[in-house]
Amino acid sequence: PETYPVNYNCPGQVSVACAKEQLAPFSAAVKAAGGRALPLKVAGGFHSPFMASAAQGFAQVLADCQVGQPKLPLYSNKIVSPVRWETIVRNMIAAGADTFIELGPGKTLCGLIAKTDQTVKTYALSTQADLEQIVKEVLGGC
């Protein structure tokens, strides 16, 4: 069984997917190299070859869909390929993005963006109060 990089999150942080029996040897190797390995509570080996059958199923569903050209820039990842979050964030900044709003509970992505580039603004939106504050700060209270 292999170990695959699946998320290039920010400088110095990469997530991997592996079979359960590979976790202990992989963690030991990371520690021996001076790094830190933390197991994540996830339900599958997402963004790795472990998801090949899911990708095939998704392709079958998409085959019946009509997908037009996006009207806004689209930054995407694939089911069986690593998420290159740091690269995507850098590309968005290079294209002019200077404000990021994370939707949903928590602020994990805001933290990864801040580790990637401290010059941009990040907001986590999970409550009505968050929305009101963001509208006030970003849109000037529209």
N, C-alpha and C positions, 0 to 999 in steps of 0.2 A: 504493500500500500504506500501511496505517495502522500506528501504534505505539499499543499498548494497555497501560494499567497493569494488572498482573496479580497483584501481591502488595503489599499495604500492610503491611509487616512490623513496623515499630516507628517511633517518631518519627524522621523524617529519612531513612527507607529505603523506597524503592518499587522493585519490579522491574517491567520492562516486557517485552512480546513484540512483535517486529517481524520483517519479512522481512529476510533477510541483507543485501540491498542498502540497507536503511534504517539498518543499525547504525552505519556511519561517520558519516553526517550527524546522526543522533540523538546519538551520543556527542559530536560537536563542539558541538552546540547545548547539551548539558548542561554541558560544560566552559565554554563562553562565558557561561553563566548562573551560573558559580561552583560548580557541582556536580561530581560524579565519577561516571563511568559505567564499570562493569566488566562485560565479557561473561561470562555464565554458561554452563557446559557442560551444556546440557539438550537433550533429544531432540525437543522440540516447543514450540509456543506455547501451553502449558497455561494454563487459566483465561482464555482470550480467544476471540474469534470464530473464530480459526483452528481451534478444536476443535469446530465445529458438527457435523460428521459423526460425531465420537465421541459427542457428546451425544445425537444421534439414535439411534445404536446402543445406547447405555446405556438410553435411554428404552424401546426395544423389549424389552430384556432385563427391565427392571423391570416392564413391563406384564404379564409372566407370573408375577410374584412377589407373594406376599401379605406386605405390610409392616404390622406392627402399631404401636401407639403405643409410643414408647420408654419404658422403665422408669426411665431416668436422663436428666438434661438432655442434649440433643444440640446440639452446635455444629457447623455444617456449611458447606461452600462448594459452589459449582456448577462444572461442567466449563467453561462458557464465560464465567463471571463472575469478577471479581477476588477473590482471597483477602484478606479483611479481618482479617488475623491480629491486628493491634493492637487492633481493635475487639472481636474475639472474646475476647482475653485480658482486656481491660478489663471486658467483660460478665461473664466468669467471676469476676473479682475482686469485682465489684459483687454477684454472687450468693453470695459467701461463700468462694470458693476462695482459699486462701492458700499452697498448696503445689502445685507442678507437677512431674511426673516425665516426662522425655522418654525414650521407648523407642527403642533402636536405636543404631547407631554415631554418634559425634559428639555435639555439644552446641549446635548452631546455634539450635534453638528456645529453649533455656535462655538463650542470649545475647540473643535478641530479647525475651524476657519480661523479663529484667533491665533492658533499655533502656526498656521500657515502664513498669515499676513495680519499683522497688528494694526495696519493703517485703515482697514475697513471696519464698518459698523456692523454689529450683529444684534439681532433681537430674537428672543424666544417667545412664541405666541401660543399659549395654551389656555388662557382665560379671557373673559370679556374685558377685565381690567388691563391685561396685556395689550389687547387690541386697541383700547382707548388710548393707552400710553404711546403705542407705536404710531397711531394716526396723528396724535398730537406732535410727536417728535419728528416723524418722517414727512408727513404731509402738511404740517403746520396747522393741524386742527380742523381740517376740511369737514 
